C-alpha cells in the first residue's frame, strides 16, 4: 500500500511541476498561463503585453503543492528529486522577482 502512495504523490508532483513549467513558459508567442489568467480577468503582464511577466509568479500555485506532496512521501528517491526540482524553480522565481524590483529602482 505504501508503494502506491509513493506513486500517487510522485505522479501528482510531476504533473504539478510540468503544469507550472507550461504555465509560465512562452513558446511560439503562446503562453498557456497568459490565456488562462486573461480569461479569469487578471493581468498577465505589467504593461498589457510587455513588462514583467506576472504569470511566472502565478506558477507558484503549482510549485508549492508539488513540493508539499513530495514532502509527504517517505525517503523515496523520486520524491526527493521532485523536491529538488521544486526548490530550483522557487529559486528561479525568487531571483526573477528580485531582478524585477532591482530594475525598477535603477530606472
N, C-alpha and C positions, 0 to 999 in steps of 0.2 A: 504493500500500500504506500509506503514512503517513496518508493521509486516513481510511482505515478504522480505524487505531489511534486517531486522534483521536476518531472517532465512538464507538468502544468505550469509551475512557476517559471521555468525556463522558457517555454514556448510563449507564454504571455509577455514575459520580459523582452524577449527578442522582437515580438510583434510591436510592442510599445516603442522600443528603440528604433525600429525600422520606420514606424509611423512618425516619430519625432524627426528623423532624418528627412523623410519625404515631405513632411510638413514645412520644413524650413529651407529646403534647397530649391533653387530655381534652375530648371532645365528647359532649354529652348524657349525662354521667356514665359514659362508656365510654372507656377508655384501652387501646389495643392493648398497650402496653408493660406495663401492670399485669397484664393477663391472662396474658401470656407469662411474666413474672417470677414471678408466684404459682405458675404451673404448674411452673416449674423448682424452686421452693422457696425463692426469695429474697424479701426484704421489698421491697415497692414504696413503702411509707410508713414513717416513723419510729415512728408510733403507730397501728398497724393500718390505719386508713383516714384518718388526719389527720396533721398534722405536715409534715415535709419529704418532698418527692416524690423519692425516690431514682431513679425511672425516668428522670428528666431527666439525671442523671449517667450512667446506663447507656447513654443515647443517644450518648455519646462513642464507643462501639464502632462506630457507623456514621459519625460525623463524621470521625474520624481517617482511616479508609481512603478516604473520599471526597476528602479533601484530598490524600492521598498519590497517589491515582490521577490527580487533576487536575494535580498537580505533575509526574507522569511525562511528560505531553504537552509539546510544544514551546510556543511563544508563540501559542497559539490563543486567540482572544478568548473563546470559550465556556468553555474550561477555566479561564481567568483569572477569569471570573465565578463559576464553581463554587468556586474557591479563596477568592474574596472572601466568598461566602456561608458557606463553612465557617469562615472566621475570625470572621465576625459571630456565628455560632452558638456558637463557642468562647467568645467574649467574653461572650455572654449567659449561658452555663452557668457560667463562672467568676464572674460577678457574682452569680448565684444562690447559688453555694456560699459566696461571701464574705458575702452577706446572711444566709444561714443561720447562719454562725458568729458574726456580729456580734449577731444577735438572741439567740443562746444566751448570750452574755456579758452582754447587757443584762438579761435575765430573771434 
